């Protein structure tokens, strides 16, 4: 959290005012936003193309994004789910978004 505050120039008091849950709440929010953004992008592609073309385009876009980051880009939901403590709110948030994507 200190690295984030230092790199963004945001004060810790402002951060904890808007995110009283600290790091756990920040990560849960980022995972939620990432999941919602991905779901919206997938829905848009699915609405514009037949299923086979849509799936192909989704995977092509994901592969290009990974390539454009020199293969260092991690999945924010997967990383959070695997690194969080078993009973962590972050893990539960990540699990809900994974389940949402399966629906």
Beta strands, then each sheet from edge to edge (+ up, - down):
end
